[in-house]
Each structure stands twice: as C-alpha cells, then as structure tokens.
C-alpha cells in the first residue's frame, strides 16, 4: 500500500488529503503539523475569528471525525526535522521515521520579524496562527491603544476589528501609501479614506524604530522621534516561506520551493503547494509565489490528481479577498499589469468594480461589495472587451463574455 506524507497542516494540506480520497487514492495519508490543531483556515484569523464572531470549530477546515472516517492519520504537534530523498524517508522531532512514496511540502510561511529595539517585549504580536490571534484577543478591548506596524491587508483587517472593539488604532506604513505593494494609488486612497473616516489614524512614510516599555510594550517610537501610546502592537510586514526543509534536502529553492507546472519539485516524488510554492503560471507568463487560499486549494487538487496517475497542470488566474468593516474587497489578477482603469459604479457608495486593461484586454479587477460583477470579471480576464461597454452600467457584464 503506497504512502503519501504531507508536511504542514494548513489549508493546502487539509484540502490535499480530502482530494486524494476523492480521487480514489486508497493508500496511507499522513499529515504532520507542528501546531496543536487539525488543519484550519487562516483567512478568518484576521477577520471573524479575531472579532470573536467565529468559533474555533468553524475555523477548522473539516471536523476531526472527517479524518477518522477517511482513514487519514494526523500527527499533530509533531515537527518534521529532516527529509532524505534518496531513501524517501522523513524524520520527526519525536525521533520517528516514515517512508513515503510521495511527499508533499505544504509548510507555508512564518511572519517576518521586525528587528528593532524592544522587539522582545510583551504585548508585541504577529498574526499567523490560532495561538497568535488568541493572544491578540486577550489584550484587545475598548479603550486600549493598538498600534499596527504595516499597512497591508492583514494590518488593515486588524485595524477594522480594533475600531469595532472600541480601541484607539494607529497604523504605521513605511511606504508613501497603504497597500502600495498590492494595489493602485486610487484603491490605496479609497482605503485610506475608509479607515480614516472610521477613526483609524493612518501614518504613511512612517517607520517604527523602537518599542519601549518595562517588560511590556507601552510606547512605539517612530523614526522621527514621535512616541505613540501602545497597550499592544500587531506587526504585519509579510511572511517568509518555510523552505528550510527543502533546502536541506537539496531541493531548488528561490523565494519558496521551486516547482514545475505540475507542482512537482526536481524530485519526481516530492511536491510543494500553497504559500511556500514558487510555481510557473502559463497564463501570466511568469513565476509566482502566492499567499492565497484559492491558490492553495487548487494546487492541492492538482497534486492529488497527479499522485493518482493523472496528468494535470496548474494554470489559474490568481484571486484574493479582504474583509474590512462591512466591505468585502475581491480581486482577480494583478492591477499592476494594467495600463488603463475603468470603474463601474460609484466608490462613494462603497459598491463598485474597477477593471484594469492592457492592449484592449482585461488583465485584472478589484470589486468592492459587488460579488456579482466580480464573478463576471473572473471570466473576462484575458478577453478583449470594448471599454465603453465595460464602463456602461446598463450593459450586463455577463453579456460581454460571449461577445
């Protein structure tokens, strides 16, 4: 009986195990996870779970009974410390070994640390795991001073929860605008106004230079010497892919674990999926490492198909989402690829969609509280569309798919 070992117990790992069984795989499936939780979803952590609106059981990808019923072994709280591709063996921190036929690395990433004075004080948090969020929730309360370092999606989602909790919220962003790495100036301005209007104090071109306090943080010092009161700090400045196991095993790594269009590494029996995977995208003609649930889910399905002997290529246009206050942002493609913008709807109404065009084709779209238009936009990416029709709200987007 063959054995598939999965290192990592996040969204990608849980989906892979389920997809293998759906594909009819009858061999052993073993999932290793260094956290004391069964596979769970990360997006709710900075959203509904942080807000206390979603219980832990709802965060889990599937209930524990699912893995029992499907004969999937969970080795939770056990960390894989070495991979030997020559003998197809992995070793864990408990001293156990397992021989695999196929190995899937779904090791994800870890928060990038902020190496400044006072970084080890209590009250300074990063947000990646359930335990991280539990720590933040324990300190977040009305009247508390919350300072967020990093004006990306995680930081802004936490800011929205902080405001709803009744905290005083500051966001520090070292770039000239929030969301600068991931969206356009217009969308950055929309979100800056949104958060400022709700009471968040947004500081751009501002770098945190030190954390001050006696055992626990009490102030954040910025590069210009400003001191901000802080009962707790959340740092959200990106993640580092967990590729060390792969590197030690001699696999090619470059901003993640390098795989081909089948999500396979240079070793034909080792795959990598999810946040740690550096993969080619034939639709965008470049390599990507995506921190995206849809990416993790689809890669898991592709690998499951390939393990059972099918020949499946991973090729998908990336899409993402972010929940802030009552607004849902849904994005497909990369707005940075566009040279022209077309907005349908009124941003002042907090419901609109902006399309990004290049050479007469739709390359990306950002939708605010407009899921119907977003679903249509996903099908319009890559198609040549008349700009006037795209901008005209009287023209059904669905009708443009067949033109």
C-alpha positions, 0 to 999 in steps of 0.5 A: 500500500503506497504512502503519501506524507504531507508536511504542514497542516494548513489549508493546502494540506487539509484540502490535499488529503480530502482530494486524494480520497476523492480521487480514489487514492486508497493508500496511507495519508499522513499529515504532520503539523507542528501546531496543536490543531487539525488543519484550519483556515487562516483567512478568518484569523484576521477577520471573524475569528479575531472579532470573536464572531467565529468559533474555533470549530468553524475555523477548522477546515473539516471536523476531526471525525472527517479524518477518522472516517477517511482513514487519514492519520494526523500527527499533530504537534509533531515537527518534521526535522529532516527529509532524505530523498534518496531513501524517501524517508522523513524524520520527526522531532519525536525521533520517528521515521516514515517512508513515503512514496510521495511527499508533499511540502505544504509548510507555508510561511512564518511572519517576518520579524521586525528587528528593532529595539524592544522587539522582545517585549510583551504585548508585541504580536504577529498574526499567523496562527490560532495561538497568535490571534488568541493572544491578540484577543486577550489584550484587545478591548475598548479603550486600549491603544493598538498600534499596527506596524504595516499597512497591508491587508492583514494590518488593515483587517486588524485595524477594522476589528480594533475600531469595532472593539472600541480601541484607539488604532494607529497604523504605521506604513513605511511606504508613501501609501497603504497597500502600495505593494498590492494595489493602485494609488486610487484603491490605496486612497479609497482605503485610506479614506475608509479607515480614516473616516472610521477613526483609524489614524493612518501614518504613511512614510512612517517607520517604527524604530523602537518599542519601549516599555518595562517588560511590556510594550507601552510606547512605539517610537517612530523614526522621527522621534514621535512616541505613540501610546501602545497597550499592544502592537500587531506587526504585519510586514509579510511572511517568509516561506518555510523552505528550510526543509527543502533546502536541506534536502537539496531541493531548488529553492528561490523565494519558496520551493521551486516547482514545475507546472505540475507542482512537482519539485526536481524530485519526481516524488516530492511536491510543494503547494500553497504559500511556500510554492514558487510555481510557473503560471502559463497564463501570466507568463511568469513565476509566482509565489502566492499567499492565497487560499484559492491558490492553495486549494487548487494546487492541492487538487492538482497534486492529488490528481497527479499522485493518482496517475493523472496528468494535470497542470496548474494554470489559474488566474490568481484571486484574493479577498479582504474583509474590512468593516462591512466591505468585502474587497475581491480581486482577480489578477494583478492591477499592476499589469494594467495600463488603463482603469475603468470603474463601474459604479460609484466608490462613494457608495462603497459598491463598485468594480474597477477593471484594469486593461492592457492592449484592449484586454482585461488583465485584472479587477478589484470589486468592492461589495459587488460579488456579482460583477466580480464573478463576471470579471473572473471570466473576462480576464484575458478577453478583449472587451470594448471599454465603453461597454465595460464602463456602461452600467446598463450593459450586463457584464455577463453579456460581454463574455460571449461577445 
